[in-house]
Amino acid sequence: MSRFVACPVCATDVSIHDINAHLDAGCADPTTAALGSSPAAGSQTSPASQSSRPSGTGASGEGVARSLAYTAPGSKRLRNSAVVLDSGSSDDDEGLGRDDSTLAAPAAKRARGLGRKDRSEGGPAAPLAERVRPERLEDMRGQEKALAPGTLLATLIEQGKIPNLILWGPPGCGKTTLAHVIRTRVEGKMVFRKLSAVSANLKAVREELERARNTRRLTGKGTVLFLDEIHRFNKMQQDVFLPALESGLITLIGATTENPAFEINDALLSRTRIITFEKLSAEHVIAILRRALDAAPHGSGLAVTDDVLGTIAGLADGDARAALNALELAMDIEARGRSPGDALSLRAVKEAFQTRMVAFDRAGDEHYNVISALHKSLRGSDVDASLYWLGRQLAGGEKVEYIARRLIRFAAEDVGMADPQALAIAVSAFQASHLIGMPEADVVLAQAVVYLAKAPKSVAVYEAIKRVKETVARAPNDPVPIHLRNAPRKVLKDLGHGAGYVYPPHATRAEAASQSYLPDSLRGTMFFMPDPTPE
């Protein structure tokens, strides 16, 4: 059976055996006319061509990319390496490593045009979150600050003028949805490609850049490359995009849950615009759930009450994807043995969620945000807030030794000389936590947190050592006064080392007080300044 490819110039379906002749004829060869288009009046399609045309491939096949052979510069003759104009891939299929069977693409998809959602993304077999994913900016919820009508980004997207973007926000807040909206806006003008840094490597990226180069050479179209989880590439790997951005070969849209200031290299940041996505509120999640119920009613016909929607939104904690998938799973669970019109139960919702995961990543932003909240709550002497943030860390799986080390630092930095015993308490908490581990160590840490929160505070020592560091940075090599120098050998004593040193235990108070211990250039400098006595 003949395989078919999409012509890179006219986008018609052409047999792989005839594609070179079709291109050489300037896309005018009637024997290679588009099989997916309606025949002209009076024309007939030969039985042979009808029988040789590939049939639809169903739910799994409709998401297959259309592949073209690579065309060398200055020639329309096709070569061996593949150029994919549109991956049409789902999250699990990034358009990489396909074999020749991917050349068979159904005409139904091509009739819809490049870049449309196919069944692998939005069909009946796809998750609810994919089936109801918005394709217009006005259908997105919760990101009005960045995408409201009239904002710079919204205006550019509506005009199809897409800048290089880094989309930063928590899971399920709409980053991938915005990429799909952009995909819809650039359809027909640019080629949209998608990769995930979770599964792709640099070789895959270079293949995509080569496809973009070939596509521009063949069709004159630019490429929008959406890279999900871009922070999974280290900063050296991210350099691979720089030449393509400099030349305008691609428009890069990167999505990340981590702070770009820490995870994206400076050269890439200087060539992109960071768009911050906020965590969705419960009201926004409920609105998204209502839209999903209207757009893709569940076959069971179960009714969903406001209380159930509120519970789902609360458990999802701002993650619309999790909320939609949990709603679908809960209705699947409840559908058995229930009648249309019956209400979806809270039991099914909680079963769908199982255990609500605490948003806490020991290697990400939330790790530092939560420990910062604990430190600031302790400094503010808020016992209850301090215990809460401790609990958040423990529930998120933070190592008890890490928490205890931070408490030791706090005891020295923020309690200091106001209560020197606080440092001993913190060190004891570290040792005890290390000895018994979790879950028993929770009360040990809690006791230390309560003590530190209630203790008086002094930053005199912290500020003193900070002044010392600044002074040393300015004059790191001031000579040690000769009377303070070590003189273990006679030759050093002969050079005067240690001469004139006053031994305080054998000296009068006046003699000991008159001796200087700082370099001559720093004589009289005060680093430690005790806190004023409270009135």
Secondary structure as UniProt FT lines:
FT   STRAND          4..6
FT   TURN            8..10
FT   STRAND          13..15
FT   TURN            16..18
FT   HELIX           19..24
FT   TURN            25..27
FT   HELIX           30..32
FT   TURN            35..36
FT   TURN            41..42
FT   HELIX           47..52
FT   HELIX           58..61
FT   TURN            62..63
FT   STRAND          66..71
FT   TURN            73..74
FT   STRAND          78..86
FT   TURN            91..92
FT   HELIX           100..103
FT   HELIX           107..112
FT   TURN            114..115
FT   HELIX           119..122
FT   TURN            124..125
FT   HELIX           128..131
FT   HELIX           137..139
FT   HELIX           144..147
FT   TURN            149..150
FT   HELIX           152..158
FT   TURN            159..160
FT   STRAND          165..168
FT   TURN            171..172
FT   HELIX           175..185
FT   TURN            188..189
FT   STRAND          190..196
FT   TURN            197..199
FT   HELIX           202..219
FT   STRAND          222..228
FT   HELIX           230..232
FT   TURN            235..236
FT   HELIX           237..241
FT   HELIX           242..247
FT   STRAND          250..256
FT   HELIX           260..263
FT   HELIX           266..269
FT   TURN            270..271
FT   STRAND          273..276
FT   HELIX           282..295
FT   TURN            299..300
FT   HELIX           306..316
FT   TURN            317..318
FT   HELIX           320..335
FT   TURN            336..337
FT   TURN            340..341
FT   HELIX           346..353
FT   TURN            362..363
FT   HELIX           365..379
FT   TURN            380..381
FT   HELIX           383..395
FT   TURN            396..397
FT   HELIX           400..410
FT   HELIX           411..415
FT   HELIX           416..418
FT   HELIX           421..436
FT   TURN            438..440
FT   HELIX           441..454
FT   HELIX           460..474
FT   TURN            476..477
FT   HELIX           482..484
FT   HELIX           490..494
FT   TURN            495..500
FT   HELIX           504..506
FT   HELIX           509..514
FT   HELIX           520..522
FT   TURN            523..524
//
